[in-house]
Amino acid sequence: MAVLYHSTRNDDAVVTASQAILKGLSDEGGLFVPDHIPAWEKSLKELSGMTYQEVAYEVMKLMLSDFTEEELKTCIDCAYDSKFDTDKIAPLKEAEGAYYLELFHGRTIAFKDMALSILPHLMTTAARKNGVKKEIVILTATSGDTGKAALEGFAGVPGTKIIVFYPKNGVSAIQEKQMVTQKGDNTFVVGIKGNFDDAQTGVKKMFGDKELGAELAACGYQFSSANSINIGRLVPQMVYYVYAYAQLLADGVIQEGEAMNVVVPTGNFGNILAAYYAKEMGLPIHKFICASNDNKVLFDFFATGTYDRNREFILTTSPSMDILISSNLERLIYKIAGEDAAANADFMKSLNTTGKYTITEDMKAKLADFYGGYATEADTAAAIKRIYDNCGYVIDTHTAVAAFVYEQYKAATGDETKTVIASTASPYKFTRSVMDAIAPEKSDAEDFALVDELSGMSKVQIPDAIAEIRTADILHKTVCEVEDMCKEVKGFLGICR
């Protein structure tokens, strides 16, 4: 039975998977969700003997059911190839009794590569399937990692342009340099004088601007998104949780059918939602442990049932999680509201107008599988140092948030379930913060000198992604006010201002 997608805010907005990927957002601002999640056709034992690419096909063929076998396998083979620096694509490393799922072996050394390596192929295939003649303009806000991964994925792809907005003072030095050195005539990077939420809100506003949409159409363009609001991002993220379980099963760490826990450092909620969808498909997951940093809006939501973004925005050493509006949470809210689009729309309207909403007690009871925790800046640094001192294993700041929250969870619950921690970025992407934690006496050096120091201490080779940007020219220098984002888009596309 084919999986169709409908909007979280409008039951009448029903599309195929390929149409949902092309649109990104529904016309009224809702997110596309599957009308059902089918169980996979292979046993967990069978999956444990498969490559990453084979597991990807078994998961994605069910969720993207209007793609043919040939189309989907071509997309998968083009995505998960030699651009990843390990044969396993997403290997597991054990440290302190937990299993770290390394999602940073792609071209931009962050977990966003796992989905953004395939999204351009899914999108261009979807365009052909649906007879789209317009040029697709990928419009994306980033808190640091999505931007570079999307730029890398779409650079030079015929029939597309990509525009990325990032908070000028809200990403790491290496994250910024990765973006502003991006080559490709179809790429455009803009720093905004604001935070990630400002960038994300500005992008959503442009998606919902019907007058702007008409201007684009008249000039032969249409918007789509590479953010995790696009279902073409979310479905590929389901794969690596299934693959992690398959690895644990193949290695004899767990028995078939035995549940595991998943710990995810998250801000926009997409990465942990993918794990939730994987469980809906049949993956045995006991607890979803949602790890927040000092911007603990998700922790407060799971503790109280109230989502409230009316608070100070804090810049942390885990900037990809510096988010107060967790867009993908809307998909979960829709689910626990009984898939009631009108009720969900009311919650989102309240968020937009008052900055908060409170779910019902019945809805809160449906969140029993989730545990929320958070790490302060001091907690994050301490986790990096502890794991390095105990195991010689170096993790980045985001993964450290998850590591701390997992220890917090174990202390609170005594739960000894085998646990996978999503390791979302290479420590080289946040070298200064990592070195501040494990060798503060050396942290006065410039960023790339610290890279060399970290390589010596960790005995891990410097990734090509870092080596390449040492001397790369800065190609994108545009910085704008939040209110000028639309003007910059029009300027890049050559639309009259």
C-alpha positions as CSV (number, residue, x, y, z in Angstrom):
1,M,0.0,0.0,0.0
2,A,1.5,3.3,-1.1
3,V,2.4,5.9,1.5
4,L,0.9,9.3,0.9
5,Y,1.8,12.5,2.8
6,H,-0.5,15.1,4.2
7,S,-0.1,18.4,6.0
8,T,0.0,18.7,9.8
9,R,-2.3,21.7,9.4
10,N,-4.6,20.7,6.6
11,D,-6.1,17.2,6.1
12,D,-7.0,18.0,2.5
13,A,-3.4,18.6,1.4
14,V,-2.4,15.1,0.3
15,V,0.6,14.5,-2.0
16,T,2.9,11.7,-3.0
17,A,6.4,11.3,-1.5
18,S,8.1,12.9,-4.5
19,Q,5.6,15.8,-4.4
20,A,6.3,16.3,-0.7
21,I,10.0,16.4,-1.4
22,L,9.6,19.0,-4.1
23,K,7.4,21.2,-2.1
24,G,9.2,21.0,1.2
25,L,6.4,22.7,3.1
26,S,2.6,22.6,2.6
27,D,1.0,25.8,1.2
28,E,-0.4,26.8,4.6
29,G,2.9,26.2,6.4
30,G,2.3,22.7,7.7
31,L,4.8,19.9,7.5
32,F,4.3,16.8,5.5
33,V,3.7,13.5,7.4
34,P,3.1,10.0,6.2
35,D,-0.5,8.7,6.3
36,H,1.0,5.4,7.7
37,I,4.4,3.9,8.4
38,P,4.6,0.4,7.1
39,A,6.6,-2.4,8.7
40,W,9.7,-3.5,6.8
41,E,9.6,-6.7,4.8
42,K,12.9,-8.2,6.1
43,S,13.6,-9.5,9.6
44,L,16.1,-7.7,11.8
45,K,18.4,-10.7,11.4
46,E,18.3,-10.3,7.6
47,L,19.0,-6.6,8.0
48,S,22.0,-7.3,10.2
49,G,23.8,-8.9,7.2
50,M,23.3,-6.0,4.9
51,T,25.5,-3.0,3.9
52,Y,24.4,0.5,4.7
53,Q,23.2,1.0,1.1
54,E,21.1,-2.2,1.3
55,V,19.5,-1.2,4.6
56,A,18.8,2.3,3.2
57,Y,16.9,0.7,0.3
58,E,14.8,-1.6,2.6
59,V,13.8,1.4,4.7
60,M,13.3,4.1,2.1
61,K,11.4,2.0,-0.5
62,L,8.6,1.8,2.1
63,M,8.5,5.5,2.9
64,L,9.1,6.8,-0.6
65,S,6.8,4.4,-2.4
66,D,6.3,6.3,-5.6
67,F,10.0,6.0,-6.5
68,T,10.8,2.9,-8.6
69,E,13.4,0.4,-7.4
70,E,15.8,1.6,-10.1
71,E,15.3,5.3,-9.2
72,L,15.8,4.7,-5.5
73,K,18.8,2.4,-5.8
74,T,20.4,5.0,-8.2
75,C,19.9,7.8,-5.6
76,I,21.3,5.6,-2.8
77,D,24.4,4.5,-4.8
78,C,25.1,8.1,-5.8
79,A,24.8,9.3,-2.2
80,Y,26.6,6.7,-0.2
81,D,29.9,6.2,-2.1
82,S,33.5,7.2,-1.8
83,K,32.6,10.6,-0.4
84,F,32.4,8.8,3.0
85,D,35.7,8.0,4.5
86,T,34.7,4.7,6.1
87,D,33.2,1.5,4.4
88,K,30.5,1.2,7.1
89,I,29.3,4.8,6.4
90,A,28.0,5.1,10.0
91,P,30.3,3.0,12.3
92,L,29.7,2.4,16.0
93,K,32.5,3.0,18.6
94,E,32.1,1.8,22.2
95,A,33.1,4.1,25.0
96,E,32.2,3.9,28.7
97,G,29.6,1.2,27.9
98,A,27.7,3.2,25.3
99,Y,27.8,2.9,21.5
100,Y,28.6,6.1,19.7
101,L,27.0,6.1,16.2
102,E,29.5,8.2,14.2
103,L,27.5,10.1,11.7
104,F,30.3,12.5,10.6
105,H,32.2,10.5,8.0
106,G,30.8,12.4,5.1
107,R,32.2,15.3,3.1
108,T,31.3,18.0,5.6
109,I,32.0,15.9,8.8
110,A,28.5,16.3,10.3
111,F,25.4,14.1,10.5
112,K,23.6,16.3,8.0
113,D,25.7,14.6,5.3
114,M,23.8,11.4,5.9
115,A,20.6,12.9,4.4
116,L,21.9,15.8,2.4
117,S,24.1,13.5,0.3
118,I,20.9,11.9,-1.1
119,L,18.4,14.7,-1.0
120,P,19.7,16.4,-4.3
121,H,19.3,13.0,-6.1
122,L,15.8,12.5,-4.6
123,M,14.8,16.0,-5.5
124,T,16.0,16.0,-9.1
125,T,14.4,12.5,-9.6
126,A,11.2,13.8,-8.1
127,A,11.3,16.8,-10.5
128,R,11.5,14.5,-13.5
129,K,8.8,12.3,-12.2
130,N,6.4,15.2,-11.8
131,G,7.3,17.0,-15.0
132,V,8.7,20.0,-13.2
133,K,10.2,22.5,-15.7
134,K,11.0,25.3,-13.3
135,E,14.5,25.7,-11.7
136,I,14.4,24.6,-8.1
137,V,15.6,27.1,-5.5
138,I,16.7,25.5,-2.3
139,L,16.1,28.0,0.5
140,T,17.7,26.9,3.8
141,A,18.4,28.3,7.3
142,T,21.2,26.7,9.2
143,S,22.5,26.7,12.8
144,G,25.9,25.6,11.4
145,D,25.9,22.1,9.8
146,T,22.9,21.9,7.5
147,G,24.2,24.8,5.5
148,K,27.5,23.3,4.4
149,A,26.1,19.9,3.9
150,A,23.3,21.3,1.7
151,L,25.7,23.5,-0.2
152,E,28.0,20.5,-0.9
153,G,25.1,18.4,-2.0
154,F,23.5,20.8,-4.4
155,A,26.6,22.6,-5.7
156,G,26.7,22.2,-9.5
157,V,23.5,20.1,-9.6
158,P,21.7,21.1,-12.9
159,G,18.3,22.7,-12.5
160,T,18.9,23.9,-8.9
161,K,20.2,26.9,-7.0
162,I,20.8,27.0,-3.3
163,I,20.6,29.9,-0.9
164,V,21.8,29.4,2.7
165,F,21.2,31.9,5.6
166,Y,23.2,31.5,8.8
167,P,23.6,33.5,12.0
168,K,26.7,35.6,11.4
169,N,27.9,35.3,15.0
170,G,26.2,32.1,15.9
171,V,28.4,29.3,14.4
172,S,31.9,28.1,15.0
173,A,34.8,29.6,13.0
174,I,35.3,26.3,11.1
175,Q,31.6,26.0,10.4
176,E,31.5,29.5,8.9
177,K,34.7,29.0,6.8
178,Q,33.2,25.8,5.4
179,M,30.2,27.7,4.2
180,V,31.8,30.9,2.9
181,T,34.4,29.1,0.9
182,Q,31.8,27.0,-1.0
183,K,32.4,26.9,-4.7
184,G,29.6,26.6,-7.3
185,D,27.9,29.2,-9.5
186,N,24.5,28.0,-8.2
187,T,25.4,28.6,-4.5
188,F,24.8,31.7,-2.3
189,V,25.6,32.1,1.4
190,V,24.3,35.0,3.6
191,G,25.1,35.8,7.2
192,I,22.3,37.5,9.0
193,K,22.5,39.8,12.0
194,G,20.4,37.6,14.2
195,N,20.2,34.1,15.5
196,F,19.1,30.8,13.9
197,D,15.5,31.2,14.9
198,D,15.5,34.6,13.1
199,A,16.9,32.8,10.0
200,Q,14.5,29.9,10.2
201,T,11.5,32.3,10.7
202,G,12.6,34.4,7.7
203,V,12.9,31.4,5.5
204,K,9.4,30.1,6.5
205,K,8.0,33.5,5.9
206,M,9.3,33.4,2.3
207,F,7.9,30.0,1.8
208,G,4.5,31.3,2.8
209,D,4.6,34.5,0.8
210,K,2.2,33.9,-2.1
211,E,3.2,37.1,-3.9
212,L,6.9,36.1,-3.8
213,G,5.9,32.6,-5.1
214,A,4.2,34.2,-8.0
215,E,7.2,36.4,-8.8
216,L,9.4,33.3,-8.7
217,A,7.1,31.3,-10.9
218,A,7.0,34.1,-13.5
219,C,10.8,34.0,-13.6
220,G,10.9,30.2,-13.9
221,Y,11.7,29.3,-10.3
222,Q,10.1,27.4,-7.4
223,F,11.2,27.1,-3.8
224,S,12.0,23.9,-2.0
225,S,13.8,23.2,1.3
226,A,16.9,21.2,2.4
227,N,16.1,21.7,6.1
228,S,14.8,18.7,8.1
229,I,11.3,20.1,7.6
230,N,11.6,18.4,4.2
231,I,10.5,14.7,4.4
232,G,13.3,13.9,2.0
233,R,15.7,14.8,4.8
234,L,13.8,12.9,7.5
235,V,13.4,9.5,5.8
236,P,17.1,9.0,5.1
237,Q,17.8,9.8,8.8
238,M,15.6,6.8,9.8
239,V,18.1,4.5,8.1
240,Y,21.1,5.0,10.4
241,Y,19.1,4.0,13.5
242,V,18.1,0.8,11.8
243,Y,21.7,0.3,10.7
244,A,23.0,0.9,14.2
245,Y,20.7,-1.8,15.6
246,A,21.7,-4.1,12.7
247,Q,25.4,-3.6,13.7
248,L,24.7,-4.4,17.3
249,L,22.9,-7.5,16.3
250,A,25.6,-8.6,13.9
251,D,28.2,-8.1,16.6
252,G,26.3,-10.1,19.2
253,V,25.8,-7.1,21.5
254,I,22.0,-7.5,21.5
255,Q,19.7,-10.3,20.6
256,E,17.1,-10.0,17.9
257,G,14.1,-8.2,19.2
258,E,15.9,-6.8,22.3
259,A,15.3,-3.1,22.7
260,M,17.9,-0.4,22.7
261,N,17.9,3.2,23.9
262,V,18.7,6.1,21.6
263,V,20.3,9.4,22.8
264,V,20.2,12.3,20.5
265,P,21.6,15.8,20.9
266,T,18.9,17.9,19.2
267,G,17.6,21.4,18.7
268,N,15.3,21.2,15.7
269,F,14.0,17.8,16.7
270,G,14.4,16.2,13.3
271,N,17.2,13.7,14.2
272,I,15.3,12.2,17.2
273,L,12.0,12.2,15.3
274,A,13.6,10.0,12.7
275,A,14.4,7.5,15.4
276,Y,10.7,7.7,16.5
277,Y,9.6,7.0,13.0
278,A,12.0,4.1,12.8
279,K,10.3,2.6,15.9
280,E,7.0,3.1,14.2
281,M,8.4,0.9,11.4
282,G,9.3,-1.8,13.9
283,L,12.7,-1.0,15.3
284,P,12.9,-2.0,19.0
285,I,13.6,1.2,20.9
286,H,12.9,1.5,24.6
287,K,13.6,5.2,25.3
288,F,14.2,8.3,23.2
289,I,16.6,10.4,25.3
290,C,16.4,14.0,24.1
291,A,19.5,15.9,25.0
292,S,19.4,19.7,25.1
293,N,22.0,22.4,25.8
294,D,21.4,25.6,27.8
295,N,18.7,26.5,25.3
296,K,16.6,23.8,27.0
297,V,13.2,24.5,25.5
298,L,12.7,20.8,24.6
299,F,13.8,19.7,28.1
300,D,11.2,22.1,29.6
301,F,8.5,20.8,27.2
302,F,9.0,17.2,28.2
303,A,9.1,18.1,31.8
304,T,6.0,20.3,31.8
305,G,4.0,19.8,28.6
306,T,4.4,23.5,27.8
307,Y,6.5,24.6,24.9
308,D,7.7,28.2,25.5
309,R,10.2,30.0,23.4
310,N,9.8,33.2,25.4
311,R,13.3,33.1,26.9
312,E,16.8,34.4,26.4
313,F,18.6,32.9,23.4
314,I,22.0,31.6,24.6
315,L,25.0,31.2,22.4
316,T,26.8,27.9,23.4
317,T,29.7,25.8,22.3
318,S,27.1,23.4,20.7
319,P,25.7,26.0,18.2
320,S,23.8,23.6,16.0
321,M,21.5,23.1,19.0
322,D,21.1,26.8,19.7
323,I,17.4,26.8,18.7
324,L,14.2,27.9,20.5
325,I,11.8,27.0,17.8
326,S,12.0,23.2,17.2
327,S,10.3,22.9,13.9
328,N,10.1,19.1,13.7
329,L,8.4,18.9,17.0
330,E,5.2,19.8,15.1
331,R,5.2,16.4,13.5
332,L,5.2,14.8,17.0
333,I,2.5,17.2,18.3
334,Y,0.3,16.3,15.3
335,K,0.8,12.6,16.1
336,I,0.0,12.8,19.8
337,A,-3.0,15.1,19.1
338,G,-4.6,12.1,17.3
339,E,-3.5,13.3,13.9
340,D,-5.9,16.2,14.2
341,A,-4.8,18.9,11.8
342,A,-7.1,21.5,13.2
343,A,-5.9,21.0,16.8
344,N,-2.3,21.0,15.7
345,A,-2.9,24.2,13.7
346,D,-4.2,25.8,16.8
347,F,-1.1,24.9,18.8
348,M,1.1,26.3,16.0
349,K,-1.0,29.5,15.8
350,S,-0.5,29.9,19.6
351,L,3.2,29.4,19.2
352,N,3.3,32.1,16.5
353,T,1.2,34.6,18.3
354,T,2.1,34.1,22.0
355,G,5.4,32.2,21.7
356,K,4.0,29.1,23.6
357,Y,1.4,26.4,23.8
358,T,0.5,23.7,26.3
359,I,-0.5,20.2,25.3
360,T,-3.3,18.2,27.0
361,E,-2.7,15.6,29.7
362,D,-3.8,12.9,27.3
363,M,-1.2,14.1,24.8
364,K,1.5,14.3,27.5
365,A,0.8,10.7,28.5
366,K,1.7,9.6,24.9
367,L,5.3,10.9,25.5
368,A,6.2,8.2,28.0
369,D,8.9,6.9,25.7
370,F,10.7,10.2,25.8
371,Y,13.2,11.4,28.4
372,G,14.5,15.0,28.4
373,G,17.7,16.2,29.9
374,Y,20.1,19.0,29.4
375,A,23.8,19.9,29.8
376,T,25.3,23.2,30.8
377,E,28.4,24.5,29.2
378,A,30.5,23.2,32.2
379,D,28.7,19.8,31.9
380,T,29.5,19.6,28.2
381,A,33.2,20.4,28.7
382,A,33.5,17.9,31.6
383,A,31.9,15.1,29.5
384,I,34.5,15.7,26.7
385,K,37.4,15.6,29.2
386,R,36.0,12.6,31.1
387,I,35.6,10.4,28.0
388,Y,39.0,11.5,26.6
389,D,40.7,10.8,29.9
390,N,39.0,7.4,30.5
391,C,39.0,6.1,26.9
392,G,41.2,8.3,24.7
393,Y,38.1,8.9,22.6
394,V,37.5,12.5,21.5
395,I,33.9,13.7,20.9
396,D,32.6,17.0,19.8
397,T,30.5,19.4,21.9
398,H,27.1,18.3,20.6
399,T,27.9,14.6,21.2
400,A,29.1,15.6,24.7
401,V,25.7,17.1,25.5
402,A,24.3,13.7,24.7
403,A,26.9,11.9,26.7
404,F,26.3,14.0,29.8
405,V,22.5,13.6,29.5
406,Y,22.9,9.8,29.1
407,E,24.9,9.6,32.4
408,Q,22.2,11.8,34.0
409,Y,19.5,9.4,32.7
410,K,21.3,6.3,34.0
411,A,21.7,7.9,37.4
412,A,18.1,8.8,37.6
413,T,16.6,5.5,36.3
414,G,19.2,2.8,36.7
415,D,18.3,1.7,33.2
416,E,21.1,-0.5,31.8
417,T,19.5,-1.1,28.3
418,K,22.1,-1.1,25.6
419,T,22.3,2.5,24.3
420,V,23.3,4.2,21.1
421,I,24.4,7.8,21.2
422,A,24.1,9.8,18.0
423,S,27.6,11.3,17.5
424,T,26.5,14.2,15.3
425,A,29.8,16.0,14.3
426,S,33.5,15.4,14.2
427,P,35.4,17.0,17.0
428,Y,37.5,18.8,14.3
429,K,34.5,20.9,13.5
430,F,34.6,22.5,17.0
431,T,38.3,22.2,17.7
432,R,38.6,25.2,19.9
433,S,35.9,24.1,22.3
434,V,37.1,20.6,22.4
435,M,40.7,21.7,23.1
436,D,39.4,24.1,25.8
437,A,38.0,21.0,27.5
438,I,40.9,18.6,27.3
439,A,43.9,20.8,27.0
440,P,43.1,24.4,28.0
441,E,46.7,25.4,28.3
442,K,47.0,25.0,24.5
443,S,43.8,26.9,23.5
444,D,45.4,30.2,22.8
445,A,46.6,29.0,19.4
446,E,44.8,29.9,16.2
447,D,42.1,27.5,15.0
448,F,44.1,25.5,12.5
449,A,47.1,25.1,14.9
450,L,44.6,23.7,17.3
451,V,43.5,21.2,14.6
452,D,47.1,19.9,14.4
453,E,47.3,19.7,18.2
454,L,44.0,17.7,18.4
455,S,45.2,15.3,15.7
456,G,48.4,14.6,17.7
457,M,46.5,14.0,20.9
458,S,43.6,11.9,19.4
459,K,45.8,10.0,16.9
460,V,42.9,10.6,14.4
461,Q,43.8,11.9,11.0
462,I,42.6,15.4,10.1
463,P,39.6,15.1,7.8
464,D,39.9,16.3,4.3
465,A,37.0,18.7,5.0
466,I,39.2,20.6,7.4
467,A,42.4,20.4,5.4
468,E,40.7,21.8,2.3
469,I,39.5,25.0,3.9
470,R,42.9,26.0,5.5
471,T,43.9,28.2,2.6
472,A,40.6,28.3,0.7
473,D,39.4,31.7,-0.6
474,I,36.4,33.3,1.0
475,L,33.8,33.5,-1.8
476,H,30.6,34.6,0.0
477,K,30.8,37.9,1.9
478,T,27.2,39.0,2.1
479,V,25.8,39.9,5.5
480,C,22.3,41.4,5.9
481,E,19.6,42.4,8.4
482,V,16.9,39.9,9.0
483,E,14.3,42.1,7.3
484,D,16.5,42.1,4.1
485,M,16.6,38.3,3.6
486,C,14.0,38.4,0.8
487,K,15.8,41.2,-1.0
488,E,19.0,39.2,-1.0
489,V,17.1,36.2,-2.5
490,K,15.7,38.3,-5.2
491,G,19.0,39.8,-5.9
492,F,20.8,36.5,-6.3
493,L,18.0,35.2,-8.6
494,G,18.0,38.4,-10.7
495,I,14.4,39.2,-9.8
496,C,13.5,42.9,-9.9
497,R,13.6,44.4,-6.4
